[in-house]
Amino acid sequence: MERRTQADRDALTIEIGYALLSAAVAGALVFGAVAGPKMLFTMGHAVERGLLIAAAAAGTLVFVLRVVSVLWRFGRAADQPSQPGRTSPDS
């Protein structure tokens, strides 16, 4: 198994931070978009509760999907050769 350099560890730390921050923003935006009508319109208690539950579920789903997609792309990008036009590090 190959040891990671400090630069590799730093890049991974930055990427995790970016994934979490961007996922939190995206999840909050989705939560606000789904739960927003509750603030603007008068609704029954059951409808308001349903909107909040749906908003929390949608926000959580977007959060998880964003984190997974960012880290997945980062992991795949790390497998690419470092120089354009090369197919593998040994070529």
N, C-alpha and C positions, 0 to 999 in steps of 0.2 A: 504494500500500500504506500502510496506517495504522500510524503509530508507536505502540508500546506505552508506556503510562505506567509509572512506577516501581511504582505500586500493582498494575498488571497483572502485571508481572514478579515482584513479591513473591508475589502470589497463585498464580502458576504454580509458583514455587519451593516454596511450602508444599504445594501439591497433589502435586507430584512426590515430595516427602519423605514425605507421608502415604501415597501409593500404594506406595512402596517399603517403608516400615515395616510397613504393614498386610499387604502381600503376603508379607513375610518371616515374619511371625507366622503367617499362614494356611498358608504352605508348611511351616513347622516343625511345626505341629499335624498336618497331613496326613502328613508324614513320620513323626512319632511314632506316629500311629494305625496306619499300615501296618507300620512296623518294630517296633512295641511287642511283639507276640507273640514276637519273637526273644529279648527279654529275659526273658520270663516262662516260656517253655517250652523244653525241650530238643528241638532239631530237627537234622536232617542238615545237613551243610555246604552242599549244593546248595540246600536249601530256605531256609536262612538267607541265602545269597547272592542267591537269587531275591527274597526279601523286601526286601533292601536295594536291589536294582536297581529293583523295583517302587515302593518308597517314594521313592527319589530321583526317579524319573520322575513319580510323582504329585505330589510336592512341587514340582517344577520347573513342571509344568503349571499347578498352582494358583497359583503365584507369577506366572507370565506372564499368566494370565487375569485375576488380580486387578489387576495394574498396568494392563493394557489397559482393563478395565472402569471403573476409577476415573478414568483420564485421559480416556476416551471420554465419560463422563458430565460431566466438568468442561468439556470442549470444547463439548459440546452445551448446557450450562447457560450458557456465555458467549455463545451465540448468541441467548438469550432476551432479550426486552425487560426493561429495568431497572425498569419500573413495572408493577405488576399491572393487568391489564385492557387493556393496550396491545398492539397486534398488531405494531407496528414502531416504531422510534425516531422516525419522521417523523409518526406519527399524533397 
